[in-house]
Amino acid sequence: MSSEVRMSILRYLDRAKIHFNYPWRTEPVAFAVNMTLIAKVMHIAPPTASRHLHILREAGFITIRKSQKWSYCMRDDVVIHEYLVWLQGRLSASGEWQTAGHKTHGS
């Protein structure tokens, strides 16, 4: 999560009903949030939003559904929670962290 833009997108999607309270034909919670609307609220160009959303989808943090010509995004809170648990375990003082065959602390 090296990008503040991606972190902001995840925060916006966490409270989609509040941040994306626009008179759309579909309810944001039921259909997730339109990618174009995310770009508008974030004040970024649609191609930029698309790139960040693609990275989030590749990481598994969001799902994207297509409906006709529109793409809708929704957070995957289960995957985000699993990632946070994993990260906390790697950052804890009591655990050992191994990367590329190198042990840290106590090796």
C-alpha positions as CSV (number, residue, x, y, z in Angstrom):
1,M,0.0,0.0,0.0
2,S,2.6,2.4,-1.1
3,S,0.1,4.9,-2.6
4,E,-1.9,7.4,-0.7
5,V,-4.3,7.5,-3.6
6,R,-5.0,3.8,-3.2
7,M,-5.4,4.1,0.5
8,S,-7.9,7.0,0.0
9,I,-9.9,4.9,-2.5
10,L,-10.1,2.1,0.0
11,R,-11.3,4.6,2.7
12,Y,-13.9,6.1,0.3
13,L,-15.2,2.6,-0.5
14,D,-15.4,1.7,3.1
15,R,-18.1,4.3,3.6
16,A,-19.5,4.3,0.1
17,K,-23.0,5.5,1.1
18,I,-21.6,8.6,2.7
19,H,-18.9,9.5,0.1
20,F,-20.8,8.6,-3.0
21,N,-24.3,9.8,-2.1
22,Y,-25.3,10.7,-5.7
23,P,-28.7,10.2,-7.3
24,W,-27.8,7.2,-9.5
25,R,-30.2,4.6,-10.8
26,T,-28.6,1.9,-8.7
27,E,-27.9,2.0,-5.0
28,P,-24.1,2.2,-4.3
29,V,-24.2,-0.5,-1.7
30,A,-26.1,-3.0,-3.9
31,F,-24.0,-2.3,-7.0
32,A,-20.8,-1.0,-5.6
33,V,-19.4,2.3,-6.9
34,N,-18.9,3.3,-10.5
35,M,-15.3,3.8,-11.5
36,T,-16.0,7.2,-13.1
37,L,-17.6,8.4,-9.8
38,I,-14.5,7.3,-7.9
39,A,-12.3,9.4,-10.3
40,K,-14.6,12.4,-9.8
41,V,-14.7,12.3,-6.0
42,M,-10.9,11.7,-5.9
43,H,-10.3,14.6,-8.3
44,I,-8.2,12.5,-10.6
45,A,-8.4,11.6,-14.3
46,P,-10.4,8.4,-15.1
47,P,-7.3,6.7,-16.6
48,T,-5.4,7.4,-13.3
49,A,-8.3,6.0,-11.3
50,S,-8.5,3.0,-13.5
51,R,-4.8,2.2,-13.0
52,H,-5.0,2.5,-9.2
53,L,-8.2,0.4,-9.2
54,H,-6.5,-2.2,-11.3
55,I,-3.6,-2.5,-8.8
56,L,-6.1,-2.8,-5.9
57,R,-8.0,-5.5,-7.8
58,E,-4.7,-7.4,-8.5
59,A,-4.0,-7.3,-4.7
60,G,-7.4,-8.6,-4.0
61,F,-8.5,-5.6,-2.0
62,I,-11.4,-4.8,-4.3
63,T,-13.7,-6.6,-6.7
64,I,-14.9,-5.0,-10.0
65,R,-18.2,-6.0,-11.6
66,K,-19.3,-4.9,-15.0
67,S,-22.9,-4.0,-15.8
68,Q,-23.5,-3.0,-19.4
69,K,-20.7,-0.4,-20.2
70,W,-20.0,0.5,-16.5
71,S,-17.6,-1.0,-14.0
72,Y,-18.4,-1.0,-10.3
73,C,-16.0,-1.4,-7.5
74,M,-16.4,-2.8,-4.0
75,R,-14.0,-3.4,-1.1
76,D,-13.2,-7.0,-0.2
77,D,-13.1,-6.5,3.6
78,V,-12.2,-10.2,4.2
79,V,-9.1,-9.9,2.1
80,I,-8.2,-6.6,3.7
81,H,-8.6,-8.0,7.2
82,E,-6.5,-11.0,6.3
83,Y,-3.8,-8.7,5.0
84,L,-3.8,-6.6,8.1
85,V,-3.5,-9.7,10.3
86,W,-0.6,-11.0,8.2
87,L,1.1,-7.5,8.3
88,Q,0.7,-7.2,12.1
89,G,2.2,-10.6,12.5
90,R,5.2,-9.6,10.4
91,L,5.6,-6.3,12.3
92,S,5.2,-7.7,15.8
93,A,8.3,-7.6,18.1
94,S,7.7,-11.2,19.1
95,G,7.7,-12.7,15.6
96,E,10.5,-13.4,13.3
97,W,10.3,-12.2,9.8
98,Q,11.9,-14.0,6.9
99,T,12.5,-12.4,3.6
100,A,14.4,-13.9,0.7
101,G,16.0,-16.4,3.1
102,H,17.3,-13.8,5.6
103,K,16.2,-13.9,9.2
104,T,15.9,-10.8,11.2
105,H,16.3,-10.4,14.9
106,G,17.7,-13.5,16.6
107,S,19.1,-15.2,13.5
